[in-house]
Amino acid sequence: MRFIRQQIISALTNQVVVNSQTIGVYNRIPSDANYPLIRVYSVSLNESDQNQSSFITQGITRIEAIARYESDDGGDLDVNLMVDQILSIVRSRPQMFTQGNDFNIFTSVNNGVKYLIDDLKDRTYYRAIIEIQNKVEQLN
């Protein structure tokens, strides 16, 4: 899963722009991060087939677009814009998932996008969670 997560982070880095600001991409969000931002993390990994020369796993990776604003300021349109850009990059599977590292990624499916609003006391967080499922064959 690390390989897929690294490929997604690499593909998105310096490629998503909102209001002339290049959006940061993280696996773990640092305390000094600037918002809006993108977080990429693994959710699960299940082995579906194994033989002597290879094994096949199915993994789920989430890409989360997050915008943070003062209590009643906007932000949902910024998240929508980030999701549009992220999906256009992630959908270009041949360019994003280069073959290598003894892996063969033979399916990549968008399991959907979930939109959330966390309205806290001092800030409002607008989030979109994109869930990507990949089926990967590890060779050798």
Contacts in CASP RR format, 6 or more apart in sequence:
PFRMAT RR
TARGET T0000
AUTHOR 0000-0000-0000
METHOD contacts of the structure
MODEL  1
MRFIRQQIISALTNQVVVNSQTIGVYNRIPSDANYPLIRVYSVSLNESDQ
NQSSFITQGITRIEAIARYESDDGGDLDVNLMVDQILSIVRSRPQMFTQG
NDFNIFTSVNNGVKYLIDDLKDRTYYRAIIEIQNKVEQLN
1 42 0 8 1.000
1 45 0 8 1.000
1 59 0 8 1.000
1 61 0 8 1.000
2 42 0 8 1.000
3 101 0 8 1.000
3 103 0 8 1.000
3 136 0 8 1.000
4 42 0 8 1.000
4 59 0 8 1.000
4 61 0 8 1.000
4 97 0 8 1.000
4 105 0 8 1.000
4 134 0 8 1.000
4 136 0 8 1.000
5 27 0 8 1.000
5 40 0 8 1.000
5 41 0 8 1.000
5 42 0 8 1.000
5 61 0 8 1.000
7 96 0 8 1.000
7 97 0 8 1.000
7 98 0 8 1.000
8 40 0 8 1.000
8 61 0 8 1.000
8 63 0 8 1.000
8 90 0 8 1.000
8 96 0 8 1.000
8 132 0 8 1.000
9 25 0 8 1.000
9 26 0 8 1.000
9 27 0 8 1.000
9 40 0 8 1.000
11 89 0 8 1.000
11 90 0 8 1.000
11 95 0 8 1.000
11 96 0 8 1.000
12 25 0 8 1.000
12 38 0 8 1.000
12 40 0 8 1.000
12 63 0 8 1.000
12 86 0 8 1.000
12 89 0 8 1.000
13 24 0 8 1.000
13 25 0 8 1.000
14 22 0 8 1.000
15 85 0 8 1.000
15 89 0 8 1.000
16 22 0 8 1.000
16 23 0 8 1.000
16 24 0 8 1.000
16 25 0 8 1.000
16 38 0 8 1.000
16 82 0 8 1.000
16 85 0 8 1.000
16 86 0 8 1.000
16 89 0 8 1.000
17 23 0 8 1.000
17 85 0 8 1.000
18 36 0 8 1.000
18 78 0 8 1.000
18 81 0 8 1.000
18 82 0 8 1.000
19 78 0 8 1.000
21 34 0 8 1.000
21 36 0 8 1.000
23 36 0 8 1.000
23 37 0 8 1.000
23 38 0 8 1.000
23 82 0 8 1.000
24 33 0 8 1.000
24 34 0 8 1.000
24 37 0 8 1.000
24 38 0 8 1.000
25 37 0 8 1.000
25 38 0 8 1.000
25 39 0 8 1.000
25 40 0 8 1.000
26 33 0 8 1.000
26 37 0 8 1.000
26 38 0 8 1.000
26 39 0 8 1.000
26 40 0 8 1.000
27 39 0 8 1.000
27 40 0 8 1.000
27 41 0 8 1.000
28 39 0 8 1.000
29 37 0 8 1.000
29 39 0 8 1.000
35 66 0 8 1.000
35 67 0 8 1.000
35 68 0 8 1.000
36 65 0 8 1.000
36 66 0 8 1.000
36 67 0 8 1.000
36 68 0 8 1.000
36 78 0 8 1.000
36 79 0 8 1.000
36 82 0 8 1.000
37 66 0 8 1.000
38 63 0 8 1.000
38 64 0 8 1.000
38 65 0 8 1.000
38 66 0 8 1.000
38 82 0 8 1.000
38 86 0 8 1.000
39 62 0 8 1.000
39 63 0 8 1.000
39 64 0 8 1.000
39 66 0 8 1.000
40 61 0 8 1.000
40 62 0 8 1.000
40 63 0 8 1.000
40 64 0 8 1.000
41 61 0 8 1.000
41 62 0 8 1.000
41 64 0 8 1.000
42 59 0 8 1.000
42 60 0 8 1.000
42 61 0 8 1.000
42 62 0 8 1.000
43 59 0 8 1.000
43 60 0 8 1.000
43 61 0 8 1.000
43 62 0 8 1.000
43 131 0 8 1.000
44 59 0 8 1.000
44 60 0 8 1.000
45 57 0 8 1.000
45 58 0 8 1.000
45 59 0 8 1.000
45 60 0 8 1.000
46 57 0 8 1.000
46 58 0 8 1.000
46 59 0 8 1.000
47 55 0 8 1.000
47 56 0 8 1.000
47 57 0 8 1.000
48 56 0 8 1.000
48 57 0 8 1.000
48 58 0 8 1.000
48 135 0 8 1.000
49 55 0 8 1.000
49 56 0 8 1.000
50 56 0 8 1.000
53 139 0 8 1.000
53 140 0 8 1.000
54 137 0 8 1.000
54 138 0 8 1.000
54 139 0 8 1.000
54 140 0 8 1.000
55 137 0 8 1.000
55 138 0 8 1.000
56 135 0 8 1.000
56 136 0 8 1.000
56 137 0 8 1.000
56 138 0 8 1.000
57 135 0 8 1.000
57 136 0 8 1.000
57 138 0 8 1.000
58 133 0 8 1.000
58 134 0 8 1.000
58 135 0 8 1.000
58 136 0 8 1.000
59 133 0 8 1.000
59 134 0 8 1.000
59 135 0 8 1.000
59 136 0 8 1.000
60 111 0 8 1.000
60 131 0 8 1.000
60 132 0 8 1.000
60 133 0 8 1.000
60 134 0 8 1.000
61 131 0 8 1.000
61 132 0 8 1.000
61 134 0 8 1.000
62 129 0 8 1.000
62 130 0 8 1.000
62 131 0 8 1.000
62 132 0 8 1.000
63 86 0 8 1.000
63 90 0 8 1.000
63 129 0 8 1.000
63 130 0 8 1.000
63 132 0 8 1.000
64 127 0 8 1.000
64 128 0 8 1.000
64 129 0 8 1.000
64 130 0 8 1.000
65 79 0 8 1.000
65 82 0 8 1.000
65 83 0 8 1.000
65 86 0 8 1.000
65 127 0 8 1.000
65 128 0 8 1.000
65 130 0 8 1.000
66 79 0 8 1.000
66 125 0 8 1.000
66 126 0 8 1.000
66 127 0 8 1.000
67 75 0 8 1.000
67 76 0 8 1.000
67 78 0 8 1.000
67 79 0 8 1.000
67 82 0 8 1.000
67 125 0 8 1.000
67 126 0 8 1.000
67 127 0 8 1.000
68 123 0 8 1.000
68 124 0 8 1.000
68 125 0 8 1.000
68 126 0 8 1.000
69 75 0 8 1.000
69 123 0 8 1.000
69 124 0 8 1.000
69 126 0 8 1.000
70 122 0 8 1.000
70 123 0 8 1.000
70 124 0 8 1.000
71 119 0 8 1.000
71 121 0 8 1.000
71 122 0 8 1.000
71 123 0 8 1.000
71 124 0 8 1.000
72 124 0 8 1.000
73 124 0 8 1.000
74 124 0 8 1.000
74 126 0 8 1.000
75 124 0 8 1.000
75 126 0 8 1.000
76 115 0 8 1.000
76 117 0 8 1.000
76 126 0 8 1.000
78 126 0 8 1.000
79 115 0 8 1.000
79 126 0 8 1.000
79 127 0 8 1.000
79 128 0 8 1.000
80 128 0 8 1.000
82 128 0 8 1.000
83 113 0 8 1.000
83 128 0 8 1.000
83 130 0 8 1.000
86 130 0 8 1.000
87 110 0 8 1.000
87 113 0 8 1.000
87 130 0 8 1.000
89 96 0 8 1.000
90 96 0 8 1.000
90 108 0 8 1.000
90 110 0 8 1.000
90 130 0 8 1.000
90 132 0 8 1.000
91 110 0 8 1.000
93 105 0 8 1.000
93 108 0 8 1.000
97 105 0 8 1.000
97 108 0 8 1.000
97 134 0 8 1.000
99 105 0 8 1.000
102 138 0 8 1.000
102 139 0 8 1.000
102 140 0 8 1.000
103 136 0 8 1.000
103 137 0 8 1.000
103 138 0 8 1.000
103 139 0 8 1.000
104 136 0 8 1.000
104 137 0 8 1.000
104 139 0 8 1.000
105 134 0 8 1.000
105 135 0 8 1.000
105 136 0 8 1.000
105 137 0 8 1.000
106 135 0 8 1.000
106 136 0 8 1.000
106 137 0 8 1.000
107 133 0 8 1.000
107 134 0 8 1.000
107 135 0 8 1.000
108 132 0 8 1.000
108 133 0 8 1.000
108 134 0 8 1.000
108 135 0 8 1.000
109 132 0 8 1.000
109 133 0 8 1.000
109 134 0 8 1.000
110 130 0 8 1.000
110 131 0 8 1.000
110 132 0 8 1.000
111 131 0 8 1.000
111 132 0 8 1.000
111 133 0 8 1.000
112 130 0 8 1.000
112 131 0 8 1.000
113 128 0 8 1.000
113 129 0 8 1.000
113 130 0 8 1.000
113 131 0 8 1.000
114 128 0 8 1.000
114 129 0 8 1.000
114 131 0 8 1.000
115 126 0 8 1.000
115 127 0 8 1.000
115 128 0 8 1.000
116 125 0 8 1.000
116 126 0 8 1.000
116 127 0 8 1.000
116 128 0 8 1.000
116 129 0 8 1.000
117 124 0 8 1.000
117 125 0 8 1.000
117 126 0 8 1.000
117 127 0 8 1.000
118 124 0 8 1.000
118 125 0 8 1.000
118 127 0 8 1.000
END
